[in-house]
Amino acid sequence: MMNQASKQEFVKLLEERKFIKIAELVIQKRGTVRYLKRLLYSTETLLRWRAIEAMGVVVDKLAESDPEGARNIIRSLFWSINDESGGIGWSAPECMGEIIYRRPIQFKEFASIILSFTDEEMLRRGVVWAAGRIAQASPDLVRAAVPEMLAFLSDPDPVLRGYVLRFLFIIGEKLDNRYRHLLDDRSTVPLYEDGVLRETTVAELAVRLLPEK
């Protein structure tokens, strides 16, 4: 059974965004990473996003002293996506986006692997969000995905459309007037940035990419 004190300690540290402290705990006792992994499945959305961000910091710090240990965590994230693991790694793509964002040179080979999971509908939001996060550090690692991302602008999922627009803005792409209908799309899109979870709309994300009339 999970040690409730340990779980609550991680929850408190996530709520306070003390990610360095979490990394220190994991480095000191590797088994504690399981508490963080379990919080990646939290039904509380903000806590889940904090856990994703924390995982990026944990792997970043671990890679300084134990690169193989860091890669073991990465492998476990990919394993969680694999059907043979007995479950879907819902937050694994976002975690990989955070990890590559922090160490784009060391872990650049994983960028194309994450992008390959756009074929999995249930993972697509996470993959596109990860692409945007990676683009904030090294746009060239994900620039080849632009044509595929443009196709997702007609997807029925408004959050996916929003994440695509976020990605395109980060990577410096512009849209032409064929996409002007997006300015009328008031569907809400949750965005996690700088520790804050806020709501925006597809239209608000699109206006930055379209030419003025």
N, C-alpha and C positions, 0 to 999 in steps of 0.2 A: 504493500500500500504506500502511496506517495506520502512523504513526510510533509505534513501540512505547514509546519513552521518554515521549512525551506521554500515551499511553494509560495507562501505568503510573503516571504522575504523578497523573492523575485518579483512578485506583483508590486510590492511597495517600491522597489527600485525602478521598475518600469514606469510606474506612475510619476516618479520624480525624475525620470529620464537620466538616471545614474548608470549609464551604459558602461562606462569604464569600470565601475565597481562590479557590475555583472561579469565583465570580461575577466577581471581579477579572480573572481570566485570560480569561474569555469577553468581558468588556467591552473589554479591551485588544486582543484578537485574536478577532474574532467567529467565525472559522472553527473555533476550538477547541470550539465547542458541539457539533460532530459527535461528539467523543469521549464527551461526556456522553450524547448521544442513543443512541449504540451501547450504552452500558452499561445503558440502559433495557431491553435485551433480554437482560441477563445471566442465565445459568442459576443463578447464586448468588443466592438470594432476598434475603438481607440487603443485598447490594450493589445489587440492583435497586431496593429500597425507598429506599436512601440516594440513589441517582441521581434518583429521583422527588422526594425532598425537596429535593435540590440544585437541580433544575430550577425549583422554586418560588422559591428564593432568588435564582437567576440572573435570572429574569424580574422579580422584585421590585426588585432593585438596578438592573437595566438600565432599568426604567421611570422611575427617578428622573431619568436624564439623556437617555434616548432612548426615549420612549413608543412610537414607531413601530417601533423595533428590537424592543421587547418584544412588540408585536403580531405582528411577523413570525414570532417563535418560536411564538406561539400558533397562527398560521395553519399553520405547518409541522406542529404536533401534530395539528390537525384533518385536514390533508392525509394524514397517516400513517394515519388511520382510513379514509379514502376508498379504496375498492377500486381506483380508477384509479392510486393511488400505487404499486401493485404489491405491497402488503403490508398487514398489519393492524397498527395502532398499539397493540400490546397494553397499553402503559403510559400511553397518551395521556390516558385519562379521569382516572387518578390524578394525573398531572401537572397537569391542568387544575384538579382539586380543590385541589392545593397552591397553584397560582397565584391562584385566586380567594380562597382562605382568606387569603392575604397582602394582597391588594388587592381586597376585595369591592365597594368603591364604583367603582373604576376599571374593573373587568372583570366587573361584575355581569351584563351582557348575555349572557355566555357560559354562565351557570349553566343556563338553560333548554335551551340547545343540548346541553350534556353530558347532561342528564337525558333528552333525546330518544333517546339511544343505548341505552336499556334494551331496545329492540326487538331489539338485536343480542345474541344469547345469549352469544357469546364475550367481549363487552365488559361484560356485566351486572355482574359482581363489581366491576370497576373503577369503573363508574358509581355504584354504590351506595356504595362506599367514598368516592368523591369527594363525594357528597351529604353524607355524614357530616362530612367535613373542612370543607366549605363551611359547614355548620350550626354548626360551632364558632366561626365568625366572624360569620356573618349568617344565622341560621335562617330568616328570612323569604324568602330567595332560593330556598329549597328546600322550604318547608313544604307547598306545593301537591302535592308528590310523595308525601305520606304515604299516601293511599289505595292508590296503585299499589305502594308498598313493603309495605304490609300483605299484599297479595296474594302477594308473593314469599315470605312465611313458610311457604307450603306447597310451595315449590320443592324438587325433589329434591337440589339442591346445598346441602350443609350450610354451606359457606363463605358462600354468598350469604345463607342464613338468618341466619347470624351477623352479617354486615355490615349486614343490615336492622335487626337488634336494636340494634346499635351506633348506627346512624343514629337510630332512634326514641328511644333513651336520650338522645342528645345534644340532640335537638330538643325533648325534654321530654314525649314521648307516653307513655301508659300502655296496658297491655293488659288485657283482661278475661279471665274464666275460660275462655272459648272456646280460649284459647291455653295453657292450663295443661299440656297434653301436652308442651310444649317443655321443661318442667322435667325430663323424662326423656330428653331428647336429649343424649347424651354425645359426639356427633360433635365432632371437633376443629376449631378455627378459628384460623388464624394471624392475629395482630394486630400491626401495626407502630405503635408509639407512642413518642414521645420518643427516637427513635434505636434502640429495642430491638425485636427481633422475638420475640414470645412466643406461646405456645399457650394457648388457653382452650377452652371448649366452648360449644355452643349453650345448654345449660342454665345455665351461669354467666352468660351474657349476658342470658338471659331472666328470671332471678330478680329482676333490678333493676326490671323493668317490670310484674311481676304483683303483685296484692294478696296479702297474707298470708292464709292460711286462717282 
